[in-house]
Amino acid sequence: MSEEYYLKIGRASDIENPRERIIYRLLEIFPGALSWGSLIALFLLAWKRPLWVAVFAIAFAFFWLLRMIYRSLLLRVGFKKMKEHEKINWIKRLEDLKEKDWRRYYHLVVFPVYKEPLEVLRASLLAIEKSDYPKDRIILVIGAEERAKEKMKLVIAALEKEFSSKFFKFLVVWHPEGIPGEIAGKSSNETWAVKKAKKVIIDRLGIPYENIIFSSFDADTVVFPKYFSCLTFHYLTSKNPNRRSFQPIPLFINNIWQAPFFSRLFSFSSTFWNTMNQASPDNLVTFSSHSMSFKTLVEVGFKQTNVVSDDSRIFWQCFLKYNGDYRVQPLYYPVSMDAVVAKGYFQTMKNVYKQQRRWAYGAGEVPYLLFGFLKNKKIPLLKKIRYGFVTIEGYWSWATSSFILFFIGWLPLVLGGHEFTQTLFSYNLPWVLRNMMTLAMVGLVVSAYFSIVLLPPKPPEYGRLKYLALALEWLVVPVVMLIFTPLPALEAQTRWMLGKYMGFWYTEKVRK
């Protein structure tokens, strides 16, 4: 077995060595056990040691308040940089790079598609056609699923007819169904399409791999006009572009006016979360649409075809492959995607939950990177500790923070017994928690403001009062988040814990 076999692990059963398989299986159990163990322990302690839990609840709420303030500042910084980058003439900046001929660089853009309607895919391709980068340096690949060929053949034919002559190369690749060891989904589709493009276009034409920038896009990804010129500039001015992924800011706003309020809130929350992370890039991991060196993609063995969370996994593949010498470079430049919208209100609600569960299923990165840390002795210990802690804490907080803030803090008053409820501490506990939650509302005000600023043009059927209604929606965030944040995260982690693995869940795309 190769020394780097651990780079291709999807789950514990992929490991041949029985001892190592047990270790990996224990690491799969760890995230769920940590989340459930924390909640159960706090519940029991609220009964047996109510004072301990009350002190913890206040300390946790205070920490959460500080984090909220800090993230609000990061959001402002990230948003300001994004607006600045949208105004820059990146082509001119590229022309000013006298020592580098930017026109030698090609962009390989891959869209894995499944059952998306024509209007969604056409909007994505039209945005690339209208972008400012020379189209004779863009290789566009549509990765379509063979299992959806009957539904999609007319859609693909329409795209070929309209766009095949608009780019340097335009290729449609049909991904076969039922390849052993694959999970049907974005990563297996995309990897098949990339390998085919490498064989029939890149290798045949002899284009150097180091002159190709690879972009992995979702089917609904709409690039802003200067995306490829901005990306190329950052790529050429990076100290080592072969050790970098390049992350735009995803704005989930393509169909935001059509989305129900709860879907709209989650779309903006995801947008804000990614904008904050751009302003604090040390722990940034690739998410959704992103770009990287094609040479690096080939060296690492392409994306894994046996995982669900491929967008973050490719980062960890590279991080382990290059002994920790890999990072994500923020672009501070946007691309836009769809909010979750289905054909009915309750179906949209179900789809929001399922999308959150799929994203939370990324908890499977915890066993992958921890096992990789055990196998790779060349990664500096401090990097292992930092990335390990940030990743574990992130998934733990996702599954537990809402419950701790809104339920656990009050449990000592319910379960603590007569002795505790007669103390001055128990009398002041509700007042302290309530005031901290009130102060935290400043984060909602900031979020409401930026959500209005990011909105695309208002459809004519809405009046000006619609903006007020959109701002007031943020008042129900605590209730919405309590349902759609910890529950799908706990389910995803529980699936890993029990070995009830998920496949890739496709998010329905609807634009009215």
Sequence and secondary structure as in RCSB ss.txt:
>XXXX:A:sequence
MSEEYYLKIGRASDIENPRERIIYRLLEIFPGALSWGSLIALFLLAWKRPLWVAVFAIAFAFFWLLRMIYRSLLL
RVGFKKMKEHEKINWIKRLEDLKEKDWRRYYHLVVFPVYKEPLEVLRASLLAIEKSDYPKDRIILVIGAEERAKE
KMKLVIAALEKEFSSKFFKFLVVWHPEGIPGEIAGKSSNETWAVKKAKKVIIDRLGIPYENIIFSSFDADTVVFP
KYFSCLTFHYLTSKNPNRRSFQPIPLFINNIWQAPFFSRLFSFSSTFWNTMNQASPDNLVTFSSHSMSFKTLVEV
GFKQTNVVSDDSRIFWQCFLKYNGDYRVQPLYYPVSMDAVVAKGYFQTMKNVYKQQRRWAYGAGEVPYLLFGFLK
NKKIPLLKKIRYGFVTIEGYWSWATSSFILFFIGWLPLVLGGHEFTQTLFSYNLPWVLRNMMTLAMVGLVVSAYF
SIVLLPPKPPEYGRLKYLALALEWLVVPVVMLIFTPLPALEAQTRWMLGKYMGFWYTEKVRK
>XXXX:A:secstr
  TTGGGG  SGGG  SHHHHHHHHHHHHHHHHHHHHHHHHHHHHHHH HHHHHHHHHHHHHHHHHHHHHHHHHH
HHHHHHHHHHHHS HHHHHHT TTS GGG EEEEEEEESS  HHHHHHHHHHHHTSSS GGGEEEEEEEEGGGHH
HHHHHHHHHHHHHTTTSSEEEEEEE S  TT  TTHHHHHHHHHHHHIIIIIHHHT  GGGEEEEE  TT EE T
THHHHHHHHHHHSS GGGEEEEEEEE  TTGGGS HHHHHHHHHHHHHHHHHHTSGGG    SSEEEEHHHHHHT
TSS SS S HHHHHHHHHHHHTTT  EEEEEEEEEE      SSHHHHHHHHHHHHHHHHGGGGHHHHHHHHHHH
 SSS HHHHHHHHHHHHHHHHHHHHHHHHHHTGGGHHHHHSHHHHHTSHHHHHHHHHHHHHHHHTHHHHHHHHHH
HHHH     TTS THHHHHHHHGGGGHHHHHHHHSHHHHHHHHHHHHHT             
